[in-house]
């Protein structure tokens, strides 16, 4: 048996979109606190259908051979290591 444990932290949201937004935000904050957080594995599910999971991050391997896409699962832009800044230029 492995000595790795996975934390399941139920948090509710009113719909799938807001559940994904909250999960992305939580994963990014936790990633800054610990290198043991795997944001690519984050999923959300309906409370009554916890076996049906919806991915939060794209997590595709990047074409440059290093890292994985950190954008939301259904993004339309090219895959990237980081989310583009929302600050005005």
DSSP file (Angstrom, degrees, kcal/mol; ACC not computed):
  #  RESIDUE AA STRUCTURE BP1 BP2  ACC     N-H-->O    O-->H-N    N-H-->O    O-->H-N    TCO  KAPPA ALPHA  PHI   PSI    X-CA   Y-CA   Z-CA
    1    1 A X              0   0    0      0, 0.0     2,-0.1     0, 0.0     0, 0.0   0.000 360.0 360.0 360.0 144.0    0.0    0.0    0.0
    2    2 A X        -     0   0    0      2,-0.1     0, 0.0     1,-0.1     0, 0.0  -0.436 360.0-137.3 -79.8 155.4    1.2    3.5   -0.8
    3    3 A X  S    S+     0   0    0     -2,-0.1     2,-0.4     2,-0.1    -1,-0.1   0.103  71.7 108.7 -99.2  21.0    1.8    6.1    1.9
    4    4 A X        -     0   0    0      2,-0.0     2,-0.4     0, 0.0    -2,-0.1  -0.818  50.6-165.6 -96.4 138.9    0.1    8.8   -0.2
    5    5 A X        -     0   0    0     -2,-0.4     2,-0.4     2,-0.0    -2,-0.1  -0.943  10.3-142.4-123.6 146.0   -3.3   10.1    0.9
    6    6 A X        -     0   0    0     -2,-0.4     2,-0.5     2,-0.0    -2,-0.0  -0.908  13.3-137.8-110.1 134.3   -5.7   12.2   -1.1
    7    7 A X        -     0   0    0     -2,-0.4     2,-0.6     2,-0.0    -2,-0.0  -0.804  12.3-164.1 -93.2 126.7   -7.8   14.9    0.6
    8    8 A X        -     0   0    0     -2,-0.5     2,-0.6     2,-0.0    -2,-0.0  -0.957   9.7-178.1-109.6 116.0  -11.4   15.1   -0.5
    9    9 A X        -     0   0    0     -2,-0.6     2,-0.3     2,-0.0    -2,-0.0  -0.863  17.2-146.2-121.2  95.5  -12.9   18.5    0.6
   10   10 A X        +     0   0    0     -2,-0.6     2,-0.4    37,-0.0    -2,-0.0  -0.441  25.8 168.1 -66.0 125.3  -16.6   18.9   -0.2
   11   11 A X        -     0   0    0     -2,-0.3     2,-0.2     2,-0.0    12,-0.1  -0.997  25.1-135.9-134.5 133.5  -17.4   22.5   -1.1
   12   12 A X        +     0   0    0     -2,-0.4     2,-0.3     2,-0.0     3,-0.0  -0.632  22.0 176.5 -96.4 152.6  -20.8   23.4   -2.7
   13   13 A X        -     0   0    0     -2,-0.2     6,-0.1     1,-0.0     3,-0.0  -0.965  37.4-119.0-145.0 155.0  -21.5   25.7   -5.6
   14   14 A X  S    S+     0   0    0     -2,-0.3     2,-0.3     1,-0.1     3,-0.1   0.714  89.2   3.0 -73.8 -19.8  -24.8   26.5   -7.3
   15   15 A X  S  > S-     0   0    0      1,-0.1     4,-2.1    31,-0.0     5,-0.2  -0.964  78.6 -95.0-158.0 171.8  -23.7   25.3  -10.8
   16   16 A X  H  > S+     0   0    0     -2,-0.3     4,-2.5     1,-0.2     5,-0.2   0.894 117.8  53.3 -61.8 -43.8  -20.9   23.6  -12.8
   17   17 A X  H  > S+     0   0    0      1,-0.2     4,-2.3     2,-0.2    -1,-0.2   0.947 112.9  42.4 -58.5 -50.2  -19.4   26.8  -14.0
   18   18 A X  H  > S+     0   0    0      1,-0.2     4,-2.5     2,-0.2    -1,-0.2   0.825 111.6  55.8 -69.6 -29.8  -19.0   28.3  -10.5
   19   19 A X  H  X S+     0   0    0     -4,-2.1     4,-2.5     2,-0.2    -1,-0.2   0.924 109.8  46.5 -64.8 -43.1  -17.8   25.0   -9.1
   20   20 A X  H  X S+     0   0    0     -4,-2.5     4,-2.6     2,-0.2    -2,-0.2   0.910 112.3  50.1 -65.0 -42.3  -15.0   24.9  -11.7
   21   21 A X  H  X S+     0   0    0     -4,-2.3     4,-2.3     2,-0.2    -2,-0.2   0.938 113.4  45.5 -61.5 -47.0  -14.1   28.6  -11.0
   22   22 A X  H  X S+     0   0    0     -4,-2.5     4,-2.8     1,-0.2     5,-0.2   0.917 113.1  50.1 -62.8 -43.1  -14.0   27.9   -7.3
   23   23 A X  H  X S+     0   0    0     -4,-2.5     4,-2.6     2,-0.2    -2,-0.2   0.898 110.6  49.5 -64.1 -41.1  -12.0   24.7   -7.7
   24   24 A X  H  X S+     0   0    0     -4,-2.6     4,-2.4     2,-0.2    -1,-0.2   0.934 113.0  47.2 -61.9 -45.5   -9.4   26.5  -10.0
   25   25 A X  H  X S+     0   0    0     -4,-2.3     4,-2.2     1,-0.2    -2,-0.2   0.932 113.7  47.0 -62.3 -46.9   -9.0   29.3   -7.5
   26   26 A X  H  X S+     0   0    0     -4,-2.8     4,-2.6     1,-0.2    -1,-0.2   0.909 112.2  50.4 -62.3 -42.6   -8.6   26.9   -4.6
   27   27 A X  H  X S+     0   0    0     -4,-2.6     4,-2.2    -5,-0.2    -1,-0.2   0.906 110.5  49.3 -63.9 -41.8   -6.1   24.8   -6.5
   28   28 A X  H  X S+     0   0    0     -4,-2.4     4,-1.2     2,-0.2    -1,-0.2   0.900 112.7  47.1 -66.1 -40.2   -4.0   27.8   -7.5
   29   29 A X  H  X S+     0   0    0     -4,-2.2     4,-0.8     1,-0.2     3,-0.5   0.941 114.1  47.0 -65.3 -46.8   -3.9   29.1   -3.9
   30   30 A X  H >X S+     0   0    0     -4,-2.6     4,-1.9     1,-0.2     3,-0.5   0.837 105.0  60.7 -65.7 -32.3   -3.0   25.7   -2.5
   31   31 A X  H 3< S+     0   0    0     -4,-2.2    -1,-0.2     1,-0.2    -2,-0.2   0.848 101.8  53.6 -62.9 -33.4   -0.3   25.2   -5.1
   32   32 A X  H 3< S+     0   0    0     -4,-1.2    -1,-0.2    -3,-0.5    -2,-0.2   0.759 111.5  46.4 -71.1 -23.8    1.4   28.3   -3.8
   33   33 A X  H << S+     0   0    0     -4,-0.8     2,-0.3    -3,-0.5    -2,-0.2   0.774 124.1  16.7 -88.6 -28.5    1.4   26.8   -0.3
   34   34 A X    ><  -     0   0    0     -4,-1.9     3,-1.1     1,-0.1    -1,-0.3  -0.988  52.8-146.2-151.4 135.7    2.6   23.3   -1.1
   35   35 A X  T 3  S+     0   0    0     -2,-0.3    -4,-0.1     1,-0.2    -1,-0.1   0.564  95.9  75.7 -72.9  -8.3    4.3   21.5   -4.0
   36   36 A X  T 3  S+     0   0    0      2,-0.1     2,-0.4    -5,-0.0    -1,-0.2   0.500  70.4 102.8 -83.2  -4.0    2.3   18.4   -3.2
   37   37 A X    <   -     0   0    0     -3,-1.1     2,-0.7    -7,-0.2     3,-0.1  -0.675  57.3-159.8 -82.0 130.9   -0.9   19.9   -4.8
   38   38 A X    >   +     0   0    0     -2,-0.4     3,-1.6     1,-0.2     4,-0.1  -0.809  11.3 179.5-111.0  88.2   -1.7   18.5   -8.2
   39   39 A X  G >  S+     0   0    0     -2,-0.7     3,-1.7     1,-0.3    18,-0.3   0.802  75.6  67.7 -62.4 -27.9   -4.0   21.0   -9.8
   40   40 A X  G 3  S+     0   0    0      1,-0.3    -1,-0.3    -3,-0.1    17,-0.2   0.733  97.1  54.8 -63.4 -21.3   -4.2   19.0  -13.0
   41   41 A X  G <  S+     0   0    0     -3,-1.6    -1,-0.3    14,-0.1     2,-0.3   0.368  78.3 123.8 -93.4   5.1   -6.1   16.3  -11.2
   42   42 A X    <   +     0   0    0     -3,-1.7    14,-1.8    -4,-0.1    15,-0.5  -0.493  33.3 168.6 -72.9 130.6   -8.9   18.6   -9.8
   43   43 A X  E     -A   55   0A   0     -2,-0.3     2,-0.3    12,-0.2    12,-0.2  -0.913  20.5-150.6-133.3 162.0  -12.4   17.6  -10.7
   44   44 A X  E     -A   54   0A   0     10,-2.3    10,-3.2    -2,-0.3     2,-0.3  -0.930  14.5-176.2-128.7 157.2  -15.9   18.6   -9.6
   45   45 A X  E     -A   53   0A   0     -2,-0.3     5,-0.2     8,-0.2     2,-0.2  -0.975  34.9 -92.7-147.7 160.0  -19.1   16.6   -9.5
   46   46 A X  E >   -A   49   0A   0      3,-0.5     3,-1.4     6,-0.5     6,-0.2  -0.505  41.9-118.3 -69.2 145.3  -22.8   17.0   -8.7
   47   47 A X  T 3  S+     0   0    0      1,-0.3     3,-0.5    -2,-0.2    -1,-0.1   0.865 114.6  41.2 -56.1 -39.5  -23.5   16.1   -5.1
   48   48 A X  T 3  S+     0   0    0      1,-0.2    -1,-0.3     2,-0.1     3,-0.1   0.476 119.3  46.1 -89.6  -2.4  -25.8   13.2   -6.0
   49   49 A X  E X   +A   46   0A   0     -3,-1.4     3,-1.9     3,-0.1    -3,-0.5  -0.421  61.9 153.3-134.1  58.5  -23.5   12.0   -8.8
   50   50 A X  E 3  S+     0   0A   0     -3,-0.5    -1,-0.1     1,-0.3    -3,-0.1   0.642  70.1  64.3 -69.3 -13.1  -20.1   12.0   -7.3
   51   51 A X  E 3  S+     0   0A   0      1,-0.1     2,-0.8    -3,-0.1    -1,-0.3   0.632  89.4  74.3 -80.9 -14.0  -19.0    9.2   -9.6
   52   52 A X  E <  S-     0   0A   0     -3,-1.9    -6,-0.5    -6,-0.2     2,-0.3  -0.863  74.0-173.6-101.2 102.8  -19.5   11.6  -12.6
   53   53 A X  E     -A   45   0A   0     -2,-0.8     2,-0.5    -8,-0.1    -8,-0.2  -0.745  17.6-152.3-106.0 146.9  -16.6   14.0  -12.5
   54   54 A X  E     -A   44   0A   0    -10,-3.2   -10,-2.3    -2,-0.3    -2,-0.0  -0.967  23.9-122.0-116.9 127.1  -15.9   17.1  -14.6
   55   55 A X  E     -A   43   0A   0     -2,-0.5   -12,-0.2   -12,-0.2    18,-0.1  -0.320  17.2-165.4 -66.7 149.8  -12.3   18.2  -15.1
   56   56 A X  S    S+     0   0    0    -14,-1.8    17,-1.8   -17,-0.2     2,-0.3   0.788  70.9  42.1-103.0 -43.3  -11.3   21.7  -14.0
   57   57 A X  B    S-B   72   0B   0    -15,-0.5    15,-0.2   -18,-0.3    -1,-0.2  -0.760  74.4-130.2-107.3 153.9   -8.0   22.2  -15.8
   58   58 A X        -     0   0    0     13,-3.0    12,-0.1    -2,-0.3    -1,-0.1   0.963  33.2-178.9 -63.1 -53.8   -7.0   21.3  -19.4
   59   59 A X        +     0   0    0     10,-1.5     2,-0.1    12,-0.3    11,-0.1   0.608  19.0 153.6  63.4  16.9   -3.8   19.5  -18.2
   60   60 A X        -     0   0    0      1,-0.1     9,-2.9     8,-0.1    -1,-0.2  -0.461  55.0 -98.9 -69.2 147.7   -2.6   18.6  -21.7
   61   61 A X  B     -C   68   0C   0      7,-0.2     7,-0.2    -2,-0.1     2,-0.2  -0.456  42.4-116.3 -63.5 139.3    1.1   18.1  -22.1
   62   62 A X    >   -     0   0    0      5,-2.0     3,-1.7    -2,-0.1    -1,-0.1  -0.502  15.1-123.1 -78.4 149.1    2.7   21.3  -23.6
   63   63 A X  T 3  S+     0   0    0      1,-0.3    -1,-0.1    -2,-0.2     4,-0.1   0.699 105.6  70.4 -67.5 -19.5    4.3   21.0  -27.0
   64   64 A X  T 3  S-     0   0    0      2,-0.2    -1,-0.3     1,-0.1     3,-0.1   0.471 112.4-114.4 -78.8   1.5    7.6   22.3  -25.7
   65   65 A X  S <  S+     0   0    0     -3,-1.7     2,-0.4     2,-0.1    -2,-0.1   0.452  86.3  91.3  86.0  -0.2    8.1   19.1  -23.8
   66   66 A X  S    S-     0   0    0     -5,-0.0    -2,-0.2     2,-0.0    -1,-0.1  -0.970  79.9 -12.4-134.7 123.1    7.9   20.6  -20.3
   67   67 A X        -     0   0    0     -2,-0.4    -5,-2.0    -4,-0.1     2,-0.3  -0.190  69.5 -89.6  89.8 179.7    4.9   21.0  -18.2
   68   68 A X  B     -C   61   0C   0     -7,-0.2    -7,-0.2    13,-0.1     2,-0.2  -0.904  44.7 -83.6-132.9 158.6    1.2   20.8  -18.7
   69   69 A X        -     0   0    0     -9,-2.9   -10,-1.5    -2,-0.3    12,-0.2  -0.420  31.4-168.9 -66.5 131.9   -1.5   23.3  -19.7
   70   70 A X        +     0   0    0     10,-2.7    13,-0.2    -2,-0.2    -1,-0.1   0.255  51.0 108.8-104.6   9.5   -2.8   25.3  -16.7
   71   71 A X  S    S-     0   0    0      9,-0.4   -13,-3.0     1,-0.2   -12,-0.3  -0.396  82.7 -77.8 -84.0 163.5   -5.8   26.8  -18.5
   72   72 A X  B >   -B   57   0B   0    -15,-0.2     3,-1.6     1,-0.1   -15,-0.3  -0.199  49.8-104.6 -57.6 154.9   -9.5   25.9  -17.8
   73   73 A X  T 3  S+     0   0    0    -17,-1.8   -16,-0.1     1,-0.3    -1,-0.1   0.787 115.7  40.1 -56.0 -36.9  -10.6   22.6  -19.4
   74   74 A X  T 3  S+     0   0    0    -18,-0.2    -1,-0.3     2,-0.0    -2,-0.1  -0.089  81.3 149.8-108.2  35.4  -12.7   24.1  -22.2
   75   75 A X    <   -     0   0    0     -3,-1.6     4,-0.1     1,-0.1    -4,-0.0  -0.285  36.9-155.6 -68.6 154.9  -10.3   27.0  -23.3
   76   76 A X        +     0   0    0      2,-0.1    -1,-0.1     3,-0.0     3,-0.1   0.528  68.0  81.1-107.8 -10.8  -10.3   28.1  -26.9
   77   77 A X  S    S-     0   0    0      1,-0.2     3,-0.1     3,-0.0     2,-0.0  -0.311  97.3 -72.7 -85.5 175.5   -6.8   29.6  -27.0
   78   78 A X        -     0   0    0      1,-0.1    -1,-0.2    -2,-0.1    -2,-0.1  -0.372  62.5 -91.0 -65.7 148.1   -3.5   27.7  -27.4
   79   79 A X        -     0   0    0    -18,-0.1     2,-0.3    -3,-0.1    -1,-0.1  -0.270  53.1-176.8 -59.3 146.4   -2.4   25.7  -24.3
   80   80 A X        -     0   0    0     -3,-0.1   -10,-2.7     1,-0.1    -9,-0.4  -0.971  39.2-125.3-146.8 158.5   -0.2   27.6  -21.9
   81   81 A X  S    S+     0   0    0     -2,-0.3     2,-0.3   -12,-0.2   -13,-0.1   0.779  96.8  29.4 -73.7 -28.4    1.7   27.1  -18.7
   82   82 A X  S    S-     0   0    0     -3,-0.0     2,-0.3   -13,-0.0   -11,-0.1  -0.925  87.2-103.1-133.2 156.2    0.0   30.0  -17.0
   83   83 A X        -     0   0    0     -2,-0.3     3,-0.1   -13,-0.2   -12,-0.0  -0.611  50.7-104.0 -73.5 134.4   -3.4   31.8  -17.2
   84   84 A X        -     0   0    0     -2,-0.3     2,-0.1     1,-0.1    -1,-0.1  -0.277  41.5-100.4 -59.5 145.8   -3.1   35.1  -19.1
   85   85 A X        -     0   0    0      1,-0.1    -1,-0.1    -3,-0.1    -3,-0.0  -0.408  21.6-154.0 -67.0 140.3   -3.0   38.2  -16.8
   86   86 A X        +     0   0    0     -2,-0.1     2,-0.2    -3,-0.1    -1,-0.1   0.401  58.5 115.9 -95.4   1.7   -6.3   40.0  -16.6
   87   87 A X  S    S-     0   0    0      1,-0.1     2,-0.1     2,-0.0    -2,-0.0  -0.474  74.6-108.9 -71.2 139.8   -4.6   43.3  -15.8
   88   88 A X              0   0    0     -2,-0.2    -1,-0.1     1,-0.1    -2,-0.1  -0.408 360.0 360.0 -66.9 146.3   -5.1   46.1  -18.4
   89   89 A X              0   0    0     -2,-0.1    -1,-0.1    -3,-0.1    -2,-0.0   0.436 360.0 360.0 -84.1 360.0   -1.9   46.9  -20.4
